[in-house]
Each structure stands twice: as structure tokens, then as C-alpha cells.
């Protein structure tokens, strides 16, 4: 049984890799498939091209664990559109979907939340809010009453963010230990995150 991990992966880092590994082990999934966003609905400062983000993700976790499904879907890349396609491919069975506490809490502000509720089994991981707090039991009760299907996995993982890595690259700091050596080399060879002005978001 597969589980899907959506994100911009701009760039992918060891926290992402560790989350996927632990989710796979704890929940018993046969595979965690990474799905880089083609054109996110919200503007992201310093967003590398889709082809670069796709390639870095493949370098980090293996081509067989990466899907380019969003390349051929309508834009912007709303999650529900991708989920509709995966749901259809899965014989109309719910799609397992990794999500952090913070994003799960905001779920009903996403595009078409009712469709997501019907098509997804959420695998919730303990990503903290900006103030360091995590979701309360009352918040989880709300989503249970609303009919969302979810499982909470209490796992620890490397506390790093893609935005920190981009800022470090921009300032010529060493990012060893934050992403894989292959991704680090790709960033260096392609001079990513050095000058975001004028970059193409899609290629």
C-alpha cells in the first residue's frame, strides 16, 4: 500500500527523507511516493524550476519513489486535482497522504476540502506551529466529528526547513548534513538559490 508525500521540495532535505522513512516503517506502507508541486497556488519566494525540484527529489529518494503526475494536470496545482487523479487510479479507494500538524489544522481553508475529506486518509505528523505549540485533542476531535479519516504518528525528525537551506546557499554557507550529498552537489552545479530574480518557475 502506497502513501503520498506532497510538497514543493524546494529543495528536498533530510527532514523530508526521514519523515518518509519513519512513516513507511511505523504505518507499514510498501512505498512512500514524493509528489513535487508543479505550480503551487501560492507564490513562493525563490522557487526553483519544476524540473530542478523534480530532479533533486529523484536524487534524494530514487526515481522510483517520485511522481511527476502534476506535470500534466491543470494549473495552479491544487492538491484536490492531483488527489482526484490518484483516487481514480486507485480504483476509487482513499489515498494515503502525509501532512504536518500545522497544515492539517488549516485543512478547511484549502481548495475543495470536502473532496479531500472523501478521498484521503491523512497521515498526520507532529510538525509544530510557529509558536512551538501542537494541535490539541479538541482540534483532533473536531476533525473526527467532521468525518475526516486520519492517523497521528508521533515521530521525531530533523528540524530543518527548505527556506533555511535556500538562505544558507544564498549566503554561501555549507549545507552539508541538511540535505543529501547528491542534492547539495546539484544545487552547487546548477547555481540554484543564488539569484532568484528573473528565474523561471516552470520549465
FENSUL-V181602 format. One record per pair of residues at least 4 apart in sequence whose ideal C-beta (glycine too) atoms are under 8 Angstrom apart, sorted by the first residue. I is the first residue (numbers start at 1). J is the second residue. D is the distance in whole Angstrom. If there is no record, write none. Layout:
<<I/J/D> <I/J/D>>
This chain:
<<1/28/8> <1/29/6> <1/30/6> <1/96/7> <2/29/6> <2/30/6> <2/31/5> <2/32/7> <2/33/6> <2/96/7> <3/23/6> <3/24/7> <3/27/7> <3/29/4> <3/31/7> <3/32/5> <3/33/7> <3/96/4> <3/97/7> <3/98/6> <3/123/6> <4/32/8> <4/33/5> <4/34/8> <4/35/6> <4/67/8> <4/86/7> <4/95/6> <4/96/6> <4/97/5> <4/98/7> <5/16/7> <5/19/7> <5/20/6> <5/23/8> <5/32/6> <5/33/7> <5/34/5> <5/35/7> <5/98/5> <6/35/5> <6/37/7> <6/79/6> <6/82/7> <6/97/7> <6/98/8> <7/12/8> <7/16/7> <7/34/7> <7/35/8> <7/36/7> <7/37/7> <8/36/7> <8/37/5> <8/40/6> <8/44/6> <8/47/7> <8/53/7> <8/162/7> <9/16/7> <9/34/7> <9/36/5> <9/37/8> <9/53/5> <9/56/7> <9/57/5> <9/162/7> <10/44/7> <10/46/7> <10/47/6> <10/48/6> <10/53/6> <10/162/5> <10/166/7> <11/48/7> <11/53/7> <11/56/5> <11/162/6> <11/165/6> <11/166/8> <11/179/6> <11/183/6> <11/187/6> <11/192/7> <11/193/8> <12/16/5> <12/17/7> <12/34/7> <12/53/8> <12/56/5> <12/57/5> <12/60/5> <12/61/7> <12/162/8> <12/179/7> <12/183/6> <13/17/7> <13/158/8> <13/160/5> <13/161/8> <13/162/6> <13/165/6> <13/178/5> <13/179/5> <13/183/8> <14/18/6> <14/158/5> <14/160/7> <14/177/7> <14/178/6> <14/179/6> <14/180/7> <15/19/6> <15/157/5> <15/158/4> <15/159/7> <15/160/5> <15/161/8> <16/20/7> <16/34/8> <16/60/8> <17/21/6> <17/60/6> <17/61/6> <17/180/7> <18/22/6> <18/157/4> <18/158/6> <19/23/6> <19/98/7> <19/125/6> <19/155/7> <19/157/5> <20/24/6> <20/32/4> <20/34/7> <20/61/7> <20/65/8> <20/98/7> <21/25/6> <21/32/8> <22/26/6> <22/153/7> <22/155/5> <22/157/7> <23/27/6> <23/29/7> <23/32/6> <23/98/6> <23/123/6> <23/125/7> <23/153/6> <23/155/7> <24/28/8> <24/29/5> <24/30/8> <24/31/7> <24/32/5> <26/153/5> <26/155/7> <27/96/8> <27/123/6> <27/151/7> <27/153/7> <29/96/7> <31/65/7> <32/65/7> <32/98/7> <33/65/6> <33/66/7> <33/67/5> <34/57/5> <34/61/6> <34/65/6> <34/66/5> <34/67/7> <35/66/8> <35/67/5> <35/69/6> <35/70/7> <35/82/7> <36/50/7> <36/53/5> <36/54/5> <36/57/5> <36/66/7> <36/68/7> <36/70/7> <37/70/6> <37/77/5> <38/50/5> <38/70/4> <38/71/6> <38/73/7> <38/75/7> <38/77/5> <38/202/7> <39/50/7> <39/70/8> <39/75/4> <39/76/5> <39/77/5> <39/201/7> <39/202/6> <40/44/6> <40/47/7> <40/76/7> <40/77/6> <41/76/4> <41/77/7> <41/78/6> <41/111/7> <43/47/8> <45/196/7> <46/166/5> <46/170/8> <46/193/6> <46/196/4> <47/196/8> <47/199/8> <47/201/5> <48/52/4> <48/53/5> <48/56/8> <48/192/5> <48/193/7> <48/199/7> <49/53/7> <49/199/7> <49/200/6> <49/201/7> <49/202/6> <49/203/4> <50/54/6> <50/71/7> <50/201/8> <50/202/5> <50/203/6> <51/55/6> <51/203/5> <52/56/6> <52/186/8> <52/190/6> <52/192/6> <52/203/8> <53/57/6> <54/58/7> <54/66/7> <54/68/6> <55/59/6> <55/186/7> <56/60/6> <56/183/5> <56/186/6> <56/187/7> <57/61/6> <57/66/5> <58/62/7> <58/63/5> <58/66/5> <59/180/7> <59/182/4> <59/183/5> <59/186/6> <60/179/7> <60/180/5> <60/182/7> <60/183/5> <61/65/5> <61/66/6> <62/66/7> <69/73/7> <69/82/6> <69/85/6> <69/86/7> <70/77/5> <70/82/6> <73/77/7> <73/81/5> <73/82/6> <73/85/6> <74/81/6> <77/81/7> <77/82/7> <78/82/8> <78/110/8> <78/111/4> <78/112/7> <79/83/6> <79/110/6> <79/111/7> <79/116/7> <80/84/6> <80/110/7> <80/111/6> <80/112/4> <80/115/5> <80/116/6> <80/119/8> <81/85/7> <82/86/6> <83/87/6> <83/95/6> <83/97/7> <83/115/7> <83/116/6> <83/119/5> <83/120/6> <84/88/6> <84/115/7> <84/119/7> <85/89/6> <86/90/6> <86/95/5> <87/92/6> <87/93/7> <87/94/7> <87/95/6> <87/119/4> <88/92/7> <90/94/8> <90/95/6> <94/119/6> <94/120/6> <94/121/5> <94/149/6> <95/119/6> <95/120/5> <95/121/7> <96/120/8> <96/121/5> <96/123/6> <97/120/5> <97/121/7> <97/122/6> <97/123/7> <98/123/5> <98/125/7> <99/103/5> <99/104/5> <99/107/8> <99/122/5> <99/123/7> <99/124/6> <99/125/7> <100/104/7> <100/124/7> <100/125/6> <100/126/8> <100/127/3> <101/105/6> <101/124/6> <101/125/7> <101/126/6> <101/127/5> <101/128/7> <101/129/7> <101/134/6> <101/135/5> <102/106/7> <102/127/5> <102/128/7> <102/129/5> <103/107/7> <103/127/8> <104/122/6> <104/124/5> <104/135/7> <104/143/7> <104/150/7> <105/129/8> <105/135/6> <105/139/6> <106/110/7> <107/113/6> <107/116/7> <107/143/8> <107/148/7> <108/113/5> <108/146/8> <109/113/8> <110/116/7> <112/116/6> <113/117/6> <114/118/7> <115/119/6> <116/120/5> <117/146/7> <117/147/6> <117/148/5> <117/149/8> <120/149/7> <121/149/5> <121/150/7> <121/151/7> <122/148/7> <122/149/7> <122/150/4> <122/151/7> <123/150/7> <123/151/6> <123/153/6> <124/150/5> <124/151/7> <124/152/5> <124/153/7> <125/153/6> <125/155/6> <125/157/8> <126/134/6> <126/152/8> <126/153/8> <126/154/6> <126/155/7> <128/132/6> <128/133/7> <128/134/6> <129/133/5> <129/134/7> <135/139/4> <135/140/6> <136/140/7> <137/141/6> <138/142/7> <139/143/7> <140/144/6> <140/150/8> <140/152/7> <141/145/6> <142/146/6> <143/148/4> <143/150/6> <144/148/7> <158/178/8> <160/164/6> <160/165/7> <160/178/5> <161/165/7> <162/166/6> <163/167/6> <164/168/6> <164/178/8> <165/169/6> <165/175/5> <165/178/6> <165/179/6> <165/193/8> <166/170/6> <166/193/5> <167/171/6> <168/173/4> <168/174/8> <168/175/5> <168/178/8> <169/173/7> <169/175/6> <169/187/6> <169/192/7> <169/193/4> <169/194/7> <170/193/6> <170/194/7> <175/179/6> <175/184/6> <175/187/8> <176/181/8> <176/184/7> <179/183/4> <179/184/6> <179/187/8> <180/184/7> <181/185/6> <182/186/6> <183/187/6> <184/188/6> <185/189/6> <186/190/6> <186/192/8> <187/191/8> <187/192/5> <187/193/7> <191/195/8> <195/199/8>>
